[in-house]
């Protein structure tokens, strides 16, 4: 069977205060045409349909339009889950009758994850949920991290899984070792937000959302589709696409990418102001793209942003290379200075920066005792 794997649409996204809705509509119209041409047995959307839990009206209308075209007009089953940007409760509205048109939307995690059977393949839907939610749902006090939560959920699925049929997990998670970008929301502090890729070993294919690059991890069976568009300049060099999977009865599959082209690309350019404003340079550029411009000039400049926007109307970020170099040197100097201080000195500095209260001898003694106990445990 054939299915298309996509994720991280982030409808309603603002980048540097600019709405991406027109570019999202253009790319999703191309996606509908792709579905019409490929005639897949299912479309899989692995979370973050919206960019925030209360999306703007135009984002809701766009999602409604696109899903109707795919599911009703093209009669294509849709398998979708909520991501960490979505509101599980709002996204769950109507799911009880959506499934009658083969639109399987899982917003809230359920205790028993039963597979969706489509053309001989079993799809297990795991919407995003915090470890605390999973701990309470499964009544398992040993769950403290996303890895613990996913391990427990996969274990329950294995109890009823048919290993002789292709099984696909659809999830929204940060796999350990994955490449991140600036537009992704951190799931948890430290490493507790990560899950190990080994947890997905029972599945023929794991269709993930959350990380925005289609090559975020290197794994034969665990794949990210990447985001619909570039949503930060850290993604400027990524090739955005959707994944087309053709799965065989033994669980093996062929994987190919299909690119989608927005109205405005997101790019970075650098140069001297005079050079960037020279017609011989900008006439060869796609001047309407969303741009981050780095100026190489060292002297004083008068109103460079407005001069640039007369040629490049969608400059979203402007910086000067010499200022960034100076900032990095300053940060390195401050970091090296801090490294020479003890834990107690660093805390005292932090305390004085955060509050106007005096760091008394009693407070110092208390913190010193806590630090010593922590260091003993670490040793």
C-alpha positions in Angstrom: 0.0 0.0 0.0 1.0 3.6 -0.5 0.8 6.5 2.0 2.1 10.0 2.1 3.8 11.1 5.4 3.7 14.8 6.3 3.8 16.8 9.5 4.3 20.1 11.2 2.1 22.3 9.1 2.0 24.9 11.8 -1.0 26.7 10.2 -1.3 30.3 11.5 2.5 30.6 12.0 4.0 34.0 12.3 7.7 34.4 11.4 9.2 37.7 12.7 5.7 38.9 12.9 4.8 38.0 9.3 1.9 35.6 8.7 2.8 32.5 6.6 -0.8 31.8 5.7 -0.6 32.6 2.0 2.5 30.5 1.6 0.9 27.7 3.5 -2.2 27.8 1.3 0.0 27.7 -1.9 2.0 24.7 -0.7 -1.1 22.8 0.6 -2.8 23.4 -2.8 0.2 21.7 -4.3 -0.1 18.9 -1.7 -3.7 18.3 -2.7 -2.6 18.0 -6.4 0.1 15.6 -5.3 -2.5 13.4 -3.5 -4.7 13.5 -6.7 -1.7 12.4 -8.8 -0.3 9.8 -6.5 -3.7 8.3 -5.3 -2.3 7.1 -2.0 -4.2 4.7 0.2 -3.8 7.2 3.1 -2.4 10.5 4.1 -0.5 10.6 7.4 -0.2 13.9 9.3 2.1 13.4 12.3 1.1 16.4 14.5 1.3 20.2 14.7 -1.4 20.9 12.3 -1.7 24.3 14.0 1.0 26.5 15.3 -0.7 27.3 18.6 -3.5 25.8 20.7 -5.9 28.6 19.8 -5.3 29.1 16.1 -6.4 32.2 14.1 -9.6 31.9 12.1 -7.9 31.8 8.7 -5.8 28.8 9.9 -8.9 26.9 10.9 -10.6 27.7 7.6 -7.6 26.6 5.6 -7.3 23.3 7.5 -11.0 22.6 7.0 -10.7 23.3 3.3 -7.6 21.1 2.7 -8.8 18.2 4.7 -12.2 18.3 3.0 -10.6 18.2 -0.5 -8.4 15.3 0.5 -10.9 13.2 2.4 -14.2 14.0 0.7 -13.4 15.2 -2.8 -10.5 12.7 -3.4 -11.9 10.0 -1.1 -8.6 9.5 0.5 -8.3 8.2 4.1 -6.5 10.6 6.5 -4.6 9.5 9.6 -3.6 12.4 11.9 -2.6 13.1 15.5 -2.1 16.2 17.7 1.4 17.6 18.2 2.8 19.6 21.1 1.6 22.9 19.4 -2.0 21.7 19.0 -4.8 21.7 21.6 -5.7 18.0 22.0 -9.2 18.8 23.2 -10.0 21.3 20.3 -8.5 19.0 17.7 -10.6 16.1 19.0 -13.8 17.8 18.2 -15.9 15.7 15.8 -13.6 12.6 15.8 -16.5 10.3 16.7 -18.1 10.9 13.3 -15.0 11.8 11.2 -14.0 8.1 11.2 -17.1 7.3 9.2 -15.5 9.0 6.2 -12.2 7.3 7.0 -10.7 10.4 8.7 -8.9 9.1 11.8 -7.9 11.9 14.0 -6.4 11.2 17.4 -6.2 14.4 19.5 -6.1 13.0 23.1 -4.1 9.9 24.1 -6.2 6.9 25.1 -5.2 4.1 27.4 -5.8 1.4 24.7 -4.2 2.3 21.4 -6.1 0.2 18.8 -4.7 0.1 15.3 -6.3 1.5 12.2 -6.4 -1.1 9.5 -5.9 0.1 5.9 -5.0 -2.2 3.0 -3.2 -4.7 5.2 -1.2 -2.2 7.2 -1.9 -1.4 10.9 -1.4 2.2 11.9 -1.0 3.0 15.6 -1.7 6.6 16.5 0.2 8.2 19.5 -0.7 11.9 19.9 1.7 14.1 21.8 1.2 13.9 25.6 3.3 15.0 28.6 4.9 12.2 30.7 2.7 13.2 33.6 -0.4 12.6 31.5 0.8 9.2 30.5 1.8 8.3 34.0 -1.7 9.1 35.2 -3.4 7.4 32.3 -1.5 4.2 32.7 -1.4 4.4 36.5 2.4 3.8 36.3 4.5 5.8 38.8 7.7 4.7 37.1 7.1 7.1 34.1 9.1 10.4 34.5 10.3 11.2 31.0 9.1 11.1 27.4 11.3 8.0 26.9 9.6 6.2 29.9 6.2 7.2 28.5 6.8 6.0 24.9 8.4 2.8 26.2 5.3 2.0 28.3 2.9 2.9 25.4 4.8 0.8 22.9 4.9 -2.1 25.4 1.1 -2.0 25.6 0.8 -2.0 21.8 3.2 -5.0 21.5 0.8 -7.0 23.7 -1.8 -7.1 20.9 0.4 -6.5 17.8 0.5 -8.9 14.9 4.2 -9.2 14.0 3.3 -10.9 10.7 1.7 -7.8 9.3 3.2 -4.3 8.6 2.8 -2.1 11.6 3.3 1.7 11.4 3.5 4.1 14.4 2.4 7.7 13.9 3.9 9.9 16.7 5.2 13.3 17.6 8.4 13.1 19.5 12.1 14.2 19.7 14.2 11.2 19.0 17.6 11.3 20.7 20.3 12.6 18.4 17.9 14.4 16.1 18.9 17.7 14.5 16.9 20.7 15.8 16.1 24.2 14.4 15.1 27.5 16.1 11.4 27.1 15.3 10.8 23.9 17.3 9.4 24.2 20.8 11.5 22.4 23.5 9.6 19.5 24.9 11.4 19.3 28.3 14.4 20.7 30.1 17.6 18.6 29.8 17.3 15.2 28.2 13.9 14.2 29.6 12.2 15.3 26.4 14.0 12.7 24.2 13.1 9.2 23.3 15.5 6.5 22.0 14.9 5.3 18.5 15.3 1.7 19.7 11.8 1.9 21.2 10.3 1.8 17.6 12.0 -1.5 16.7 8.7 -3.4 16.6 7.4 -1.2 13.8 8.0 -1.5 10.1 7.9 2.3 9.8 7.7 5.1 12.3 6.1 8.3 10.9 7.2 11.2 13.2 6.5 14.8 13.5 8.2 17.6 15.6 11.7 18.0 14.1 11.5 20.2 11.0 14.2 18.6 8.8 13.4 15.5 6.8 16.9 14.2 7.5 16.8 15.1 11.2 17.9 11.6 12.1 19.6 8.8 10.2 17.6 5.6 10.7 16.3 3.0 8.3 12.8 2.8 9.7 12.3 5.9 11.9 11.6 9.0 9.8 10.6 12.6 10.1 8.8 14.2 7.2 10.0 17.7 8.2 7.8 20.8 8.3 5.6 22.1 5.5 7.7 25.3 5.1 10.8 26.9 6.4 9.8 28.5 9.7 13.2 30.0 10.8 16.4 31.1 9.2 18.1 28.1 10.8 16.1 26.0 8.3 17.1 28.2 5.3 19.3 25.4 3.8 16.8 22.6 4.4 15.0 21.0 1.5 11.3 20.8 2.5 9.3 17.9 1.2 6.7 15.2 2.0 7.5 11.5 2.1 5.9 9.0 -0.2 6.0 5.5 1.2 5.2 2.3 -0.7 5.0 -0.6 1.7 5.1 -4.2 0.9 3.3 -7.0 2.7 6.5 -8.1 4.5 6.9 -4.6 6.0 9.7 -3.5 3.7 9.1 -0.2 1.9 10.4 2.2 -0.7 10.8 5.8 0.3 10.9 8.9 -1.9 10.6 12.6 -1.4 8.4 15.2 -3.1 9.3 18.9 -2.8 6.7 21.6 -2.5 7.5 25.2 -3.6 6.2 28.2 -1.6 5.5 31.6 -3.0 8.4 33.1 -1.0 11.4 31.1 -0.1 13.4 31.8 3.1 17.0 32.7 2.5 20.1 34.3 3.9 22.4 36.7 2.0 25.3 38.8 3.0 27.3 41.6 1.4 28.1 45.3 1.6 25.1 47.6 1.5 26.3 49.2 -1.8 26.7 45.8 -3.4 23.2 44.6 -2.3 21.6 47.7 -3.7 23.4 47.4 -7.0 21.0 46.4 -9.8 23.6 44.1 -11.3 23.4 42.1 -8.1 19.7 42.2 -7.1 18.3 41.7 -10.6 19.7 38.1 -10.3 18.0 37.6 -6.9 14.5 36.5 -6.0 13.9 39.8 -4.3 10.5 38.9 -2.8 11.8 36.0 -0.7 11.9 36.2 3.1 15.5 37.3 3.8 18.0 37.5 6.6 20.6 40.0 5.5 24.1 40.2 7.0 25.9 43.4 6.2 29.7 43.4 6.0 30.1 47.1 6.3 32.3 48.4 9.2 31.4 52.1 9.3 28.3 54.0 10.2 25.2 53.4 8.1 22.2 55.6 7.8 18.8 53.7 7.9 20.0 50.6 6.1 16.8 48.5 6.7 14.6 51.0 4.8 17.0 51.3 2.0 17.2 47.5 1.6 13.4 47.1 1.8 13.0 49.4 -1.2 14.6 46.6 -3.2 13.9 43.6 -1.0 10.4 44.1 0.5 10.5 41.0 2.7 13.7 41.6 4.8 12.7 40.0 8.1 16.1 40.2 9.9 19.1 42.5 9.5 22.4 42.2 11.3 26.0 43.4 10.9 28.8 40.8 10.8 31.2 43.0 12.8 28.6 43.4 15.6 28.0 39.6 15.7 31.7 39.0 15.9 32.1 41.5 18.8 29.1 39.8 20.6 30.6 36.4 20.3 34.0 37.6 21.6 32.1 39.2 24.6 30.2 36.0 25.3 33.3 33.9 25.1 35.0 36.3 27.6 32.1 36.2 30.0 31.9 32.4 29.8 35.6 32.0 30.4 35.3 34.3 33.4 32.5 32.3 34.8 34.3 29.0 34.4 36.9 30.2 37.0 34.2 30.7 39.7 33.0 28.1 42.2 29.4 26.8 42.2 28.7 29.0 45.3 30.2 32.1 43.6 28.1 31.5 40.5 25.0 31.2 42.6 25.8 34.4 44.5 26.2 36.2 41.2 22.9 34.8 39.9 21.2 35.7 43.1 22.4 39.3 43.0 21.3 39.7 39.3 17.8 38.3 40.0 16.9 40.0 43.3 17.6 43.1 45.3 17.7 41.2 48.6 21.0 40.8 50.4 22.8 37.4 50.1 23.3 37.1 53.8 25.7 34.8 55.6 22.8 32.5 56.6 21.7 32.2 53.0 25.3 31.6 51.9 25.7 28.8 54.5 22.5 27.1 53.4 23.4 27.2 49.7 26.9 26.0 50.4 25.4 23.0 52.2 23.1 22.2 49.3 25.9 22.5 46.8 28.1 20.2 48.8 25.4 17.6 49.1 24.7 17.7 45.4 28.4 17.3 44.6 28.7 14.4 47.0 25.9 12.6 45.2 27.4 13.3 41.8 30.8 11.9 43.0 
